[in-house]
Amino acid sequence: MDRWQAEAYQELVRVPVEPSAKDRTPLRLLSFRLLLVATVGGFASYGLLLPVVPLWAVTGGAGEVAAGATNSVFMLITVLTQLGMPWLLKRIDHRLAFGLGTVLIGLPTPLFVLSSDLWLLVGVSGLRGVGFGLLTVAGSALVAELVPAGQRGRAAGLYGLSVGLPNVLFLPAGVWLTQRIGFAPLFWIAGALPVVAAAAVLGMAQVRARATERSGTPAFPVALLPPWTVMTAAAVAAGGLVAFLPLAVAGSVAPAALMAYGASTVLGRWSAGQLGDRFDQRWVLVPSVVLTGLGVGLLAGAAWGVDPLALLGAIVFGVGFGAVQNITLVVMFERTESGPASTAWNVAYDAGNGLGSIGFGVLITLSGYPTTFAVAAVLMTLCIPLAAARGPHHN
């Protein structure tokens, strides 16, 4: 056998090298793909009805405050449910909690058709809030449980797409569809989507809490405090931006800025997932916090009257906020069990958004729009040391 033949033979018999976990994509895993499908169905219902239920209440004669109470009750029950999730996930299969949540956000929805009376709307919204609390915490926890640790950043980024894209698409679609097909058909559609999507749970792998988690992991480990604080601060800024940017800048600029913010948030979350698995998560989190603060600072300039800064600020903030969402979730997974980590992250996101709407309103009343956005920028800047802080690794 001459040299050429020997080299050819070695090439034929060479055993292919399996890519490392960091080189693989989580989409290779069937259970993870099914999680994304079910998540899209659940969040499609959420996005469709978030602006529609208050509108339905107004058609029944409710005032603006009463109409807004439907979403307030929905989010309040969501957060209360989330707080109980560490206890629940220690005791039942994560798939069951996730599937039940997906069904609950859809199954009661057609009851909205019965009446636009406020008592009915609040009651149904409360039931859907229980479902949304189950869906959000169990879904995030499954991201950590269904993929290897080295792929969690990309998995969280893809999960973020399955959450974010339905919001971008269906939030404006809900109101538009009520004008085309009416409220009743929309309620049936929004009810059916998550119930059908919940069937994907049947093909997912079983996930139960580990013995160590069942025996004594606290509901909120102290190690989560730095990333939780960063996430809460960013969510406060986001809640204020969404609520008050249309009032802080010229009316012609605000819609484009909000649309850019939504799209750039999804992009930022996905991009951070790609980068976080290849580099230290902290080194991606620090510039993400800087971008978030810079974006709010640019919006403060827009509120002073420099309108072109509104679009730029919304994009920069969106990229930073999306990245902060992804990296803080993965860092929490590194520091404790998936149930407490997912609960802490989701409470930070939902409660932070609510606090942002209220807090910005109070500060704007006292000091005006530019100062309020500037204060939010300073708040984000103060979070940089927390973003850089090291913490114990659970996995």
N, C-alpha and C positions, 0 to 999 in steps of 0.2 A: 504494500500500500504506500503510494508516494505521499508527499507532504500535502498536496491539494486534496487528495482523497481523504487523508486523515482529518483535515480541517472540515471537510464537508460532512464526514461521519459525526464528528463532535457536534456540529451544528444541528444535525438531525436528532441526536439523542439528548441534547441539552434539555434539562428539566426547567420549565418556565418558572420564573421567580414570582411568587405571589406579591402583589403590592401590599405595602404596610397599611395599617388602619388609617394613617393620616393621608394616604394616597387614594383610598377608596371613597366612594360617595355613599351617603346613607340611603340613597334611592335604590341601592341594590337590595335593600331589606324589605320584604313584602309587608311586614307588620308596620313599618314606618310609612310606607306609601299609603296603606289603608288609613293610618292615623291622619295623614294630610287630607285624604278624600273626605273623611268624616268631619274634620275641622272646617273645611270649606263650606260644607253644608250647614253646620251650626252657625258660623259667622255670617253666612249669606242671610239667614233669617234675622240675626241681630242687626245687620246693616240695613236691611230693607225696612225694618219697623222702627228703628230709633227715631227718625223724624216723623214717621207716619202716625204713631199712636197719639202723640200730643195733638196732631192735626185732626184726628178722628174725635178726640175729646172736645176740641173747639167746635166742630160741627154739631156736637150734642149740646152746645150752649155753655161749656166750661170757659172760664176766663184763662188768661195766659198762665197765671200762677198755678191754678188747679191743673191745667193741661201739663205743665212742666212736672207736676207731682208724679205723673205716671212714670216718667223716666227716673225721677229721684227715688221712688220706691223700688223700681227695678234695680238700680245700682246699690241702694242700701241693702236689699236682700242678697244681692250678689256678694257684697263684701262680708256680710254676716255669715253666709254659707262658706265662703273661702276660709274664714277663720276657723271653722270646724273641720276643714279638710285634712289636716295632719292626723287627727284622731281617726277619721274615717278611712284614710288610705292605709293606716296600720292594720285595719281589720278586714278589708275586702279587696278583691282583685281590682287593680287600677282600671282595667277595661270596663268593669261593671260600672264604676263611678263615672267614667267618661261616657259610656253608652247611655246611661240614665240621664246624664246632663244633656246630651245631644237630643234625646227624645223629649225631655221636659221643656226645652226652649221652643220646641215646635208643636207638641201635642196640644197644649192649651190654647194655642194661637187662634184657631177658628172660633173660639168663644167670643172673641172681639166682635164678631158679626152680630151677636145677639142684641147688643145695645151699645150706645155711646155714652151711657151713664157713667159717671166717674167711679162709683163704687165697684162696678164690674171691671172697668179698665185697670184700676189699682190692684184688684184681686188677681186678675190674670197676669198683670205685670209682675206681681210678687212671685207667682208660680214660675214664670219664665226666669226670674232672677235666681231662684234656686237652681234651675237648670244651667244658667250661665255660670254661676259659681262653681258647680261641679265640672262643667265643660272646660273652663279656663285652667283651673288648678290641675285636674287630672290630665288634661292634654299636655300641659307643660311638663308634668312629672313623667309622662310616657316618653317624651323626647329623650330624657336622661336614661330611661330604663331600656329602651328598644334599640339603642345604638351604642357602639363602643365609646369609651371616654374620649379617644382621640378624634372622634368625628362629631362630638357634641356641638361644636361651634357651627359647623355647616348644617347640622340637623336643626339647630335652633334657628338658623337663618332661613332654611326652607320652611320650617314651621311658621316663622314670621311672615313669609310670603302667603302662606295659606290663611293666615289671619288678616294680613294687611290688604291684600288684593280684593277680597270680598268687600272690605270697608270702602276702598277707593271706588269700586264699581257700583256697589249696591246702595250706599248712602244717598247719592243723587238719584239713583234709579227708583227708589221707593216712592218719592213724591211724584216723579214723572209718571209712574205706572198708575197711581191713584187717579190721575187726570185722564188716563187712557182707558183703563179697564174698571176703575172703581175700587172702593175699599174692600168689599167682600171677596172678590176673586184674589186680591193681593194677600189677604189674611190666610186664605186657603193655601196659596202657593208658599208663603212664608212658613206655614205650619208643616207642609209636606216635605219641603227640602231637607230639614234636619232629620226627620223621622226616617226618610229613605236612606239618607247618608249614614245613619246609625247602624245600618246593616253591615257596614264595613268592619265593625268591631268584632263580628263573628269570626273573621279570618285572622285576627291579631293574636300574637303570642300571649300567654297568660303572664301576668305580672303581679306578684304579691310582695308585700313588705318583707325585708330581711329580718331575721331574728333579732339582730342588734337594734334595728329601728323599732321593732315592736316592744323591745324591753326597756327603752329609756331615752330615745332621742328627744330633746326638748322641742316644743312647738316653734320656738324662735331662738336658735343658738346664737350666742353672742358674736360668733365669727361672721355672721351674716350682716352685722350692723353697718360696716363701711359700704359694701355694695348696695345694701338696702337704702342707705341715706342718699347715695348718688342717684339711684333710680327714682326715689321719691322726689328729690329736688328737680330732676329733669321732667318728671311727670307733672309737677306743679307748674313749671314753665310752659309745658305743652298745653295744659288745661287752660291757663290764662291766655295763651296765644289763640287757641281755637275760639274761645269765647269773646275776646275783645279786639283781635286784630281788625275785623271788619269795621269797628268803630274808631280805631286808632289811626287808620290811614285812609287815603282817598278811596272813595267807593269804587272807582274804576280799576284800582290796583288790587283790592282785597280778594276778589274771587280767584284771580290768577295766582296770587301768593298762597292762598289756602290749598289750591290744587297742587301747586309745586311742593308745598310742605308735605302733603299726603304721599305724593309719588317719591319724593326724596327720602322720606322716612322708611319706606319699604326697601328702597335701594340701599340705604345705609345699613339696615338690619341684615340684609343678605350679604353685603360686602364684608361686614364685620365678621360674619360667620366663616367666610373664606379665609380671612386674615388671622382670626383668632386661633384656628387649628394649626396654623403654620408658625405663629410667633407666640410669645408669652401673652396671655389674655390681658394682663395689666398694661402692657405696652401698646395695646390697641385701645384700651379703655381711656387712658390718659388723654391722647389726642381727640378722642371722641367727646370727652367732657369739655375740652378746650373749644372744639367746634360748636358744641351746644351753647356755651357761654358767649362765643363770638356771634353766633346767629342771633341770640336775644339782644346783644348789644347793637347789632345792625338794625334790628327792629326798633330799638329805642331811637336811633337816628331817624328812621322812617316816621316814627310818631312825632318827631320834632318838625316834620314837614319835608324831609328829603325822600320823596316818594319812591325813586328808583331803588332805594335800599330795601324796600319791603320785599320785593321778589328775591333779591340776593340773600337777605337775612332769613327768609322762609326756607330757602334751599339749604343754606349752611346749617341752620338749626335742625331741619329735617334729617339731613345726613347724620349729624352728630347724635340726635335723639334716637334714631333707628339703631345706630351702632351701640349706644349706651344700653338700650333695651336688650340687645343680643348678648353683649359681653357680661353685663351684670347677672343675667340668668345663668350663663355658663359658669361664672365664678361662684355663684351660690351653689350650683350643683357640685363644684369641686370641694366645697367646704362642709357640706352636710348631706343628709339623705334627700331624695328627690321630693318627697311630700312636703316637709317643712320649707325647703328651698323654693318650690313652686308656689306655695302659699304666700311666703314673704314677698316674692317678686310680684305676684298678681295683686296683693293688697297695696303694695307700693304704687303700682301703676294706676289702679282704680281710685284709691283714696287720694293719691297725689293729683290726679286730674280733677277730682271734685274740690280739693282744697285750693287748687289753682284758680278755678272759676270764682270761688268765694273770696280768696285772698286778694286776687287781682282787683276784684270789684271794690273791696274795702280800700286798698291802696290808691286806686284810681280816684276814688271819691276824695281822699285826703290830699293827694299830691299830683294827680294827672297821669296821663298815659306815658310820656317819655320817662319820667322818674320811676314809674312802676316797672317798665321793661328794663331799665338800668339796674334796679334793685335785683331783678331776677338774674341778670347777667353776673352781678357780683356774687349772688348765691351759688351759681354754677362754678364760678372761679374758685370759691372757697372749698369746693368738693374735689379739687385736683389732688391734694394730699391723700384723701380717702381713696381715690381711684388708684393711686400708686402704692397703697399699703399692701404688704404681704399678709397672707392669712394661711391657716392650716389647710392642708389638702386632705379631703375625706377619701378620695379615690386615687 
